[in-house]
């Protein structure tokens, strides 16, 4: 799952980014309203966390422009304003939820998960053959044995499992699982697929991760 944080307070942005990465989210951050509009309209995000008080283009205008571009990504707005009229204005702009500063990280995480449940409508347990991934506990097992993944390995595997038996091209995997900076690294998806294959398929007769040269990657029981 990929999240965009739009926050010009570097301490808050760093705190949120670190916490979400630890929860196995892929995170892009920007302090700029203009860049936020560009990122939101050129990349695929699962949730946008948007601060109202930005130095240049404020959160109100960012939200308006994103919705005008027909981008339906859930937006959680952050604001020091707590009046009913302010909250109504946020929702009328097209925001899906709002949090009043100061807020706890756990509360934000809960709000994010609510939005993800609304949009994905997927089960918490993803499985194929004897491989099971619990997306709430982040625990992966194969044949009952626990497998430890890095955060980026987890993101790629979860995406493949949510689209199992479909060939996913490299560009789609990059856009949906890795942050913008990682996109610049050559061959990065192949590296992570190699690591996942070693952790998941090595020692098992039935191989689940498949590479289709020139097309992409698939997780499935048969090739």
MARMIDO-663980 format. One record per residue (C-alpha): residue in one letter; x, y, z; residue number from 1. Coordinates in Angstrom, 2 decimals, decimal comma. Layout:
REM MARMIDO-663980
<node><type>a</type><u>X</u><v>Y</v><w>Z</w><seq>NUM</seq></node>
...
***
This chain:
REM MARMIDO-663980
<node><type>x</type><u>0,00</u><v>0,00</v><w>0,00</w><seq>1</seq></node>
<node><type>x</type><u>1,32</u><v>3,42</v><w>-1,00</w><seq>2</seq></node>
<node><type>x</type><u>0,73</u><v>6,68</v><w>0,87</w><seq>3</seq></node>
<node><type>x</type><u>1,49</u><v>10,32</v><w>0,01</w><seq>4</seq></node>
<node><type>x</type><u>2,21</u><v>12,65</v><w>2,95</w><seq>5</seq></node>
<node><type>x</type><u>1,84</u><v>16,37</v><w>2,21</w><seq>6</seq></node>
<node><type>x</type><u>3,29</u><v>18,22</v><w>5,20</w><seq>7</seq></node>
<node><type>x</type><u>5,72</u><v>21,16</v><w>5,36</w><seq>8</seq></node>
<node><type>x</type><u>6,64</u><v>20,63</v><w>9,02</w><seq>9</seq></node>
<node><type>x</type><u>9,72</u><v>18,43</v><w>8,59</w><seq>10</seq></node>
<node><type>x</type><u>9,48</u><v>16,94</v><w>12,08</w><seq>11</seq></node>
<node><type>x</type><u>5,87</u><v>15,88</v><w>11,64</w><seq>12</seq></node>
<node><type>x</type><u>6,52</u><v>14,58</v><w>8,11</w><seq>13</seq></node>
<node><type>x</type><u>9,51</u><v>12,55</v><w>9,31</w><seq>14</seq></node>
<node><type>x</type><u>7,57</u><v>11,17</v><w>12,29</w><seq>15</seq></node>
<node><type>x</type><u>4,63</u><v>10,09</v><w>10,13</w><seq>16</seq></node>
<node><type>x</type><u>6,82</u><v>8,66</v><w>7,39</w><seq>17</seq></node>
<node><type>x</type><u>8,93</u><v>6,62</v><w>9,81</w><seq>18</seq></node>
<node><type>x</type><u>5,86</u><v>5,24</v><w>11,56</w><seq>19</seq></node>
<node><type>x</type><u>4,09</u><v>4,26</v><w>8,36</w><seq>20</seq></node>
<node><type>x</type><u>7,20</u><v>2,62</v><w>6,89</w><seq>21</seq></node>
<node><type>x</type><u>7,46</u><v>0,56</v><w>10,08</w><seq>22</seq></node>
<node><type>x</type><u>3,86</u><v>-0,52</v><w>9,40</w><seq>23</seq></node>
<node><type>x</type><u>4,98</u><v>-1,75</v><w>5,95</w><seq>24</seq></node>
<node><type>x</type><u>3,55</u><v>1,11</v><w>3,91</w><seq>25</seq></node>
<node><type>x</type><u>5,38</u><v>2,66</v><w>0,99</w><seq>26</seq></node>
<node><type>x</type><u>5,61</u><v>6,41</v><w>1,59</w><seq>27</seq></node>
<node><type>x</type><u>6,28</u><v>9,50</v><w>-0,52</w><seq>28</seq></node>
<node><type>x</type><u>6,51</u><v>12,89</v><w>1,20</w><seq>29</seq></node>
<node><type>x</type><u>6,45</u><v>16,46</v><w>-0,04</w><seq>30</seq></node>
<node><type>x</type><u>6,23</u><v>19,87</v><w>1,69</w><seq>31</seq></node>
<node><type>x</type><u>4,91</u><v>21,51</v><w>-1,49</w><seq>32</seq></node>
<node><type>x</type><u>1,29</u><v>21,86</v><w>-2,51</w><seq>33</seq></node>
<node><type>x</type><u>2,23</u><v>22,18</v><w>-6,16</w><seq>34</seq></node>
<node><type>x</type><u>4,33</u><v>19,02</v><w>-6,05</w><seq>35</seq></node>
<node><type>x</type><u>1,55</u><v>17,25</v><w>-4,16</w><seq>36</seq></node>
<node><type>x</type><u>-0,87</u><v>17,90</v><w>-7,04</w><seq>37</seq></node>
<node><type>x</type><u>1,71</u><v>16,65</v><w>-9,53</w><seq>38</seq></node>
<node><type>x</type><u>2,46</u><v>13,48</v><w>-7,54</w><seq>39</seq></node>
<node><type>x</type><u>-1,20</u><v>12,72</v><w>-6,86</w><seq>40</seq></node>
<node><type>x</type><u>-2,12</u><v>13,04</v><w>-10,53</w><seq>41</seq></node>
<node><type>x</type><u>0,83</u><v>11,11</v><w>-11,96</w><seq>42</seq></node>
<node><type>x</type><u>1,23</u><v>8,30</v><w>-9,41</w><seq>43</seq></node>
<node><type>x</type><u>-1,09</u><v>5,72</v><w>-7,86</w><seq>44</seq></node>
<node><type>x</type><u>-1,62</u><v>6,18</v><w>-4,12</w><seq>45</seq></node>
<node><type>x</type><u>-3,92</u><v>4,33</v><w>-1,75</w><seq>46</seq></node>
<node><type>x</type><u>-4,27</u><v>7,25</v><w>0,68</w><seq>47</seq></node>
<node><type>x</type><u>-3,20</u><v>10,92</v><w>0,72</w><seq>48</seq></node>
<node><type>x</type><u>-2,48</u><v>12,60</v><w>4,06</w><seq>49</seq></node>
<node><type>x</type><u>-2,84</u><v>16,34</v><w>3,45</w><seq>50</seq></node>
<node><type>x</type><u>-2,01</u><v>19,19</v><w>5,82</w><seq>51</seq></node>
<node><type>x</type><u>-4,11</u><v>22,33</v><w>5,40</w><seq>52</seq></node>
<node><type>x</type><u>-1,49</u><v>24,95</v><w>6,24</w><seq>53</seq></node>
<node><type>x</type><u>1,16</u><v>24,71</v><w>3,53</w><seq>54</seq></node>
<node><type>x</type><u>3,59</u><v>27,49</v><w>2,66</w><seq>55</seq></node>
<node><type>x</type><u>2,54</u><v>28,00</v><w>-0,94</w><seq>56</seq></node>
<node><type>x</type><u>-0,47</u><v>26,21</v><w>-2,38</w><seq>57</seq></node>
<node><type>x</type><u>-2,55</u><v>25,33</v><w>0,68</w><seq>58</seq></node>
<node><type>x</type><u>-4,32</u><v>22,07</v><w>1,41</w><seq>59</seq></node>
<node><type>x</type><u>-7,72</u><v>23,42</v><w>0,40</w><seq>60</seq></node>
<node><type>x</type><u>-6,49</u><v>24,17</v><w>-3,11</w><seq>61</seq></node>
<node><type>x</type><u>-4,55</u><v>20,91</v><w>-3,35</w><seq>62</seq></node>
<node><type>x</type><u>-7,68</u><v>18,94</v><w>-2,48</w><seq>63</seq></node>
<node><type>x</type><u>-9,77</u><v>20,92</v><w>-5,01</w><seq>64</seq></node>
<node><type>x</type><u>-7,25</u><v>20,38</v><w>-7,82</w><seq>65</seq></node>
<node><type>x</type><u>-6,82</u><v>16,67</v><w>-7,09</w><seq>66</seq></node>
<node><type>x</type><u>-10,59</u><v>16,13</v><w>-7,15</w><seq>67</seq></node>
<node><type>x</type><u>-10,94</u><v>18,30</v><w>-10,27</w><seq>68</seq></node>
<node><type>x</type><u>-8,48</u><v>15,92</v><w>-11,97</w><seq>69</seq></node>
<node><type>x</type><u>-10,92</u><v>13,06</v><w>-11,16</w><seq>70</seq></node>
<node><type>x</type><u>-8,49</u><v>11,47</v><w>-8,72</w><seq>71</seq></node>
<node><type>x</type><u>-10,58</u><v>9,51</v><w>-6,20</w><seq>72</seq></node>
<node><type>x</type><u>-7,76</u><v>8,50</v><w>-3,83</w><seq>73</seq></node>
<node><type>x</type><u>-8,96</u><v>8,84</v><w>-0,21</w><seq>74</seq></node>
<node><type>x</type><u>-7,74</u><v>12,11</v><w>1,36</w><seq>75</seq></node>
<node><type>x</type><u>-7,27</u><v>12,52</v><w>5,11</w><seq>76</seq></node>
<node><type>x</type><u>-6,81</u><v>16,20</v><w>5,94</w><seq>77</seq></node>
<node><type>x</type><u>-4,81</u><v>17,44</v><w>8,92</w><seq>78</seq></node>
<node><type>x</type><u>-5,73</u><v>20,72</v><w>10,58</w><seq>79</seq></node>
<node><type>x</type><u>-5,48</u><v>22,66</v><w>13,83</w><seq>80</seq></node>
<node><type>x</type><u>-9,05</u><v>23,84</v><w>13,21</w><seq>81</seq></node>
<node><type>x</type><u>-11,68</u><v>21,88</v><w>15,09</w><seq>82</seq></node>
<node><type>x</type><u>-14,91</u><v>23,79</v><w>14,49</w><seq>83</seq></node>
<node><type>x</type><u>-17,89</u><v>22,05</v><w>12,92</w><seq>84</seq></node>
<node><type>x</type><u>-17,94</u><v>24,55</v><w>10,05</w><seq>85</seq></node>
<node><type>x</type><u>-14,29</u><v>23,76</v><w>9,29</w><seq>86</seq></node>
<node><type>x</type><u>-14,93</u><v>20,04</v><w>9,24</w><seq>87</seq></node>
<node><type>x</type><u>-17,92</u><v>20,49</v><w>6,95</w><seq>88</seq></node>
<node><type>x</type><u>-15,78</u><v>22,60</v><w>4,60</w><seq>89</seq></node>
<node><type>x</type><u>-13,08</u><v>19,87</v><w>4,46</w><seq>90</seq></node>
<node><type>x</type><u>-15,64</u><v>17,24</v><w>3,52</w><seq>91</seq></node>
<node><type>x</type><u>-17,32</u><v>19,49</v><w>0,97</w><seq>92</seq></node>
<node><type>x</type><u>-13,96</u><v>19,96</v><w>-0,73</w><seq>93</seq></node>
<node><type>x</type><u>-13,80</u><v>16,24</v><w>-1,34</w><seq>94</seq></node>
<node><type>x</type><u>-11,82</u><v>15,04</v><w>1,68</w><seq>95</seq></node>
<node><type>x</type><u>-12,79</u><v>11,63</v><w>3,04</w><seq>96</seq></node>
<node><type>x</type><u>-11,74</u><v>12,24</v><w>6,64</w><seq>97</seq></node>
<node><type>x</type><u>-9,96</u><v>14,77</v><w>8,84</w><seq>98</seq></node>
<node><type>x</type><u>-7,84</u><v>14,80</v><w>11,98</w><seq>99</seq></node>
<node><type>x</type><u>-7,42</u><v>17,72</v><w>14,34</w><seq>100</seq></node>
<node><type>x</type><u>-3,88</u><v>18,48</v><w>15,48</w><seq>101</seq></node>
<node><type>x</type><u>-2,43</u><v>17,31</v><w>17,77</w><seq>102</seq></node>
<node><type>x</type><u>-3,32</u><v>13,68</v><w>17,11</w><seq>103</seq></node>
<node><type>x</type><u>-1,85</u><v>10,30</v><w>17,98</w><seq>104</seq></node>
<node><type>x</type><u>-0,15</u><v>8,16</v><w>15,36</w><seq>105</seq></node>
<node><type>x</type><u>-2,36</u><v>5,22</v><w>16,35</w><seq>106</seq></node>
<node><type>x</type><u>-5,46</u><v>7,27</v><w>15,58</w><seq>107</seq></node>
<node><type>x</type><u>-4,11</u><v>8,25</v><w>12,17</w><seq>108</seq></node>
<node><type>x</type><u>-3,21</u><v>4,62</v><w>11,45</w><seq>109</seq></node>
<node><type>x</type><u>-6,74</u><v>3,54</v><w>12,35</w><seq>110</seq></node>
<node><type>x</type><u>-8,22</u><v>6,22</v><w>10,04</w><seq>111</seq></node>
<node><type>x</type><u>-5,94</u><v>5,06</v><w>7,20</w><seq>112</seq></node>
<node><type>x</type><u>-7,05</u><v>1,47</v><w>7,64</w><seq>113</seq></node>
<node><type>x</type><u>-10,70</u><v>2,52</v><w>7,54</w><seq>114</seq></node>
<node><type>x</type><u>-10,12</u><v>4,20</v><w>4,16</w><seq>115</seq></node>
<node><type>x</type><u>-8,21</u><v>1,18</v><w>2,86</w><seq>116</seq></node>
<node><type>x</type><u>-11,04</u><v>-1,16</v><w>3,85</w><seq>117</seq></node>
<node><type>x</type><u>-13,50</u><v>1,05</v><w>2,00</w><seq>118</seq></node>
<node><type>x</type><u>-11,49</u><v>1,08</v><w>-1,20</w><seq>119</seq></node>
<node><type>x</type><u>-9,98</u><v>-2,41</v><w>-1,34</w><seq>120</seq></node>
<node><type>x</type><u>-12,76</u><v>-4,47</v><w>0,24</w><seq>121</seq></node>
<node><type>x</type><u>-10,25</u><v>-7,30</v><w>0,52</w><seq>122</seq></node>
<node><type>x</type><u>-9,93</u><v>-9,99</v><w>3,15</w><seq>123</seq></node>
<node><type>x</type><u>-7,27</u><v>-9,61</v><w>5,81</w><seq>124</seq></node>
<node><type>x</type><u>-5,88</u><v>-13,06</v><w>4,95</w><seq>125</seq></node>
<node><type>x</type><u>-4,31</u><v>-13,47</v><w>1,51</w><seq>126</seq></node>
<node><type>x</type><u>-3,36</u><v>-17,00</v><w>0,50</w><seq>127</seq></node>
<node><type>x</type><u>-2,36</u><v>-19,22</v><w>-2,36</w><seq>128</seq></node>
<node><type>x</type><u>-1,47</u><v>-22,90</v><w>-2,05</w><seq>129</seq></node>
<node><type>x</type><u>0,26</u><v>-23,24</v><w>1,34</w><seq>130</seq></node>
<node><type>x</type><u>1,38</u><v>-19,58</v><w>1,43</w><seq>131</seq></node>
<node><type>x</type><u>-0,56</u><v>-17,28</v><w>3,76</w><seq>132</seq></node>
<node><type>x</type><u>-0,16</u><v>-13,56</v><w>4,46</w><seq>133</seq></node>
<node><type>x</type><u>-2,08</u><v>-11,88</v><w>7,27</w><seq>134</seq></node>
<node><type>x</type><u>-2,25</u><v>-8,20</v><w>6,30</w><seq>135</seq></node>
<node><type>x</type><u>-3,21</u><v>-7,13</v><w>9,83</w><seq>136</seq></node>
<node><type>x</type><u>-0,40</u><v>-8,86</v><w>11,71</w><seq>137</seq></node>
<node><type>x</type><u>1,98</u><v>-8,73</v><w>8,69</w><seq>138</seq></node>
<node><type>x</type><u>2,85</u><v>-12,40</v><w>9,32</w><seq>139</seq></node>
<node><type>x</type><u>3,78</u><v>-14,54</v><w>6,32</w><seq>140</seq></node>
<node><type>x</type><u>3,92</u><v>-18,33</v><w>6,48</w><seq>141</seq></node>
<node><type>x</type><u>4,47</u><v>-21,15</v><w>4,04</w><seq>142</seq></node>
<node><type>x</type><u>3,55</u><v>-24,67</v><w>5,06</w><seq>143</seq></node>
<node><type>x</type><u>3,16</u><v>-23,27</v><w>8,58</w><seq>144</seq></node>
<node><type>x</type><u>6,70</u><v>-21,89</v><w>8,74</w><seq>145</seq></node>
<node><type>x</type><u>7,08</u><v>-18,14</v><w>9,36</w><seq>146</seq></node>
<node><type>x</type><u>8,99</u><v>-16,11</v><w>6,75</w><seq>147</seq></node>
<node><type>x</type><u>10,51</u><v>-12,74</v><w>7,60</w><seq>148</seq></node>
<node><type>x</type><u>10,32</u><v>-10,01</v><w>4,96</w><seq>149</seq></node>
<node><type>x</type><u>11,73</u><v>-6,51</v><w>4,65</w><seq>150</seq></node>
<node><type>x</type><u>9,18</u><v>-3,72</v><w>4,26</w><seq>151</seq></node>
<node><type>x</type><u>9,72</u><v>-3,44</v><w>0,48</w><seq>152</seq></node>
<node><type>x</type><u>9,58</u><v>-7,22</v><w>0,00</w><seq>153</seq></node>
<node><type>x</type><u>6,30</u><v>-7,21</v><w>1,92</w><seq>154</seq></node>
<node><type>x</type><u>4,78</u><v>-4,47</v><w>-0,25</w><seq>155</seq></node>
<node><type>x</type><u>5,64</u><v>-6,25</v><w>-3,49</w><seq>156</seq></node>
<node><type>x</type><u>4,40</u><v>-9,62</v><w>-2,23</w><seq>157</seq></node>
<node><type>x</type><u>1,13</u><v>-8,16</v><w>-0,94</w><seq>158</seq></node>
<node><type>x</type><u>0,48</u><v>-6,49</v><w>-4,29</w><seq>159</seq></node>
<node><type>x</type><u>1,16</u><v>-9,72</v><w>-6,18</w><seq>160</seq></node>
<node><type>x</type><u>-1,11</u><v>-11,68</v><w>-3,83</w><seq>161</seq></node>
<node><type>x</type><u>-3,93</u><v>-9,17</v><w>-4,28</w><seq>162</seq></node>
<node><type>x</type><u>-3,58</u><v>-9,72</v><w>-8,04</w><seq>163</seq></node>
<node><type>x</type><u>-2,65</u><v>-13,41</v><w>-8,06</w><seq>164</seq></node>
<node><type>x</type><u>-2,68</u><v>-15,31</v><w>-11,35</w><seq>165</seq></node>
<node><type>x</type><u>-2,28</u><v>-12,01</v><w>-13,22</w><seq>166</seq></node>
<node><type>x</type><u>0,96</u><v>-10,94</v><w>-14,89</w><seq>167</seq></node>
<node><type>x</type><u>2,02</u><v>-7,58</v><w>-13,40</w><seq>168</seq></node>
<node><type>x</type><u>4,51</u><v>-5,55</v><w>-15,40</w><seq>169</seq></node>
<node><type>x</type><u>7,56</u><v>-3,93</v><w>-13,81</w><seq>170</seq></node>
<node><type>x</type><u>6,26</u><v>-0,36</v><w>-14,18</w><seq>171</seq></node>
<node><type>x</type><u>3,01</u><v>-1,19</v><w>-12,36</w><seq>172</seq></node>
<node><type>x</type><u>4,88</u><v>-2,84</v><w>-9,50</w><seq>173</seq></node>
<node><type>x</type><u>7,18</u><v>0,17</v><w>-9,18</w><seq>174</seq></node>
<node><type>x</type><u>4,33</u><v>2,68</v><w>-9,13</w><seq>175</seq></node>
<node><type>x</type><u>2,25</u><v>0,76</v><w>-6,61</w><seq>176</seq></node>
<node><type>x</type><u>4,83</u><v>-0,56</v><w>-4,15</w><seq>177</seq></node>
<node><type>x</type><u>7,98</u><v>1,56</v><w>-4,07</w><seq>178</seq></node>
<node><type>x</type><u>8,66</u><v>5,21</v><w>-3,29</w><seq>179</seq></node>
<node><type>x</type><u>9,56</u><v>7,70</v><w>-6,01</w><seq>180</seq></node>
<node><type>x</type><u>13,29</u><v>7,77</v><w>-5,15</w><seq>181</seq></node>
<node><type>x</type><u>13,55</u><v>3,99</v><w>-5,49</w><seq>182</seq></node>
<node><type>x</type><u>12,18</u><v>4,22</v><w>-9,05</w><seq>183</seq></node>
<node><type>x</type><u>15,54</u><v>5,65</v><w>-10,13</w><seq>184</seq></node>
<node><type>x</type><u>17,42</u><v>2,50</v><w>-9,18</w><seq>185</seq></node>
<node><type>x</type><u>17,93</u><v>0,18</v><w>-12,13</w><seq>186</seq></node>
<node><type>x</type><u>16,71</u><v>-3,40</v><w>-11,97</w><seq>187</seq></node>
<node><type>x</type><u>15,27</u><v>-2,86</v><w>-8,48</w><seq>188</seq></node>
<node><type>x</type><u>12,11</u><v>-4,95</v><w>-9,01</w><seq>189</seq></node>
<node><type>x</type><u>14,12</u><v>-7,90</v><w>-10,31</w><seq>190</seq></node>
<node><type>x</type><u>16,30</u><v>-7,74</v><w>-7,20</w><seq>191</seq></node>
<node><type>x</type><u>13,30</u><v>-7,91</v><w>-4,87</w><seq>192</seq></node>
<node><type>x</type><u>11,63</u><v>-10,67</v><w>-6,88</w><seq>193</seq></node>
<node><type>x</type><u>14,86</u><v>-12,69</v><w>-6,64</w><seq>194</seq></node>
<node><type>x</type><u>14,90</u><v>-12,21</v><w>-2,85</w><seq>195</seq></node>
<node><type>x</type><u>11,23</u><v>-13,14</v><w>-2,52</w><seq>196</seq></node>
<node><type>x</type><u>11,72</u><v>-16,25</v><w>-4,63</w><seq>197</seq></node>
<node><type>x</type><u>14,61</u><v>-17,35</v><w>-2,39</w><seq>198</seq></node>
<node><type>x</type><u>12,52</u><v>-16,86</v><w>0,74</w><seq>199</seq></node>
<node><type>x</type><u>9,24</u><v>-18,30</v><w>-0,54</w><seq>200</seq></node>
<node><type>x</type><u>10,02</u><v>-20,93</v><w>-3,19</w><seq>201</seq></node>
<node><type>x</type><u>13,45</u><v>-22,25</v><w>-2,24</w><seq>202</seq></node>
<node><type>x</type><u>13,14</u><v>-25,78</v><w>-0,90</w><seq>203</seq></node>
<node><type>x</type><u>9,56</u><v>-26,21</v><w>-2,14</w><seq>204</seq></node>
<node><type>x</type><u>8,63</u><v>-28,37</v><w>-5,10</w><seq>205</seq></node>
<node><type>x</type><u>5,73</u><v>-26,12</v><w>-6,08</w><seq>206</seq></node>
<node><type>x</type><u>7,02</u><v>-22,73</v><w>-7,23</w><seq>207</seq></node>
<node><type>x</type><u>4,64</u><v>-19,80</v><w>-6,74</w><seq>208</seq></node>
<node><type>x</type><u>6,55</u><v>-16,76</v><w>-8,07</w><seq>209</seq></node>
<node><type>x</type><u>6,99</u><v>-16,71</v><w>-11,83</w><seq>210</seq></node>
<node><type>x</type><u>8,82</u><v>-14,36</v><w>-14,19</w><seq>211</seq></node>
<node><type>x</type><u>7,51</u><v>-13,80</v><w>-17,72</w><seq>212</seq></node>
<node><type>x</type><u>10,39</u><v>-12,35</v><w>-19,67</w><seq>213</seq></node>
<node><type>x</type><u>9,46</u><v>-9,04</v><w>-21,24</w><seq>214</seq></node>
<node><type>x</type><u>6,00</u><v>-9,08</v><w>-19,64</w><seq>215</seq></node>
<node><type>x</type><u>6,31</u><v>-9,05</v><w>-15,86</w><seq>216</seq></node>
<node><type>x</type><u>5,77</u><v>-11,20</v><w>-12,78</w><seq>217</seq></node>
<node><type>x</type><u>2,99</u><v>-13,37</v><w>-11,40</w><seq>218</seq></node>
<node><type>x</type><u>2,21</u><v>-15,29</v><w>-8,26</w><seq>219</seq></node>
<node><type>x</type><u>0,19</u><v>-18,42</v><w>-8,98</w><seq>220</seq></node>
<node><type>x</type><u>0,10</u><v>-22,19</v><w>-8,58</w><seq>221</seq></node>
<node><type>x</type><u>0,57</u><v>-22,94</v><w>-12,26</w><seq>222</seq></node>
<node><type>x</type><u>2,50</u><v>-21,30</v><w>-15,06</w><seq>223</seq></node>
***
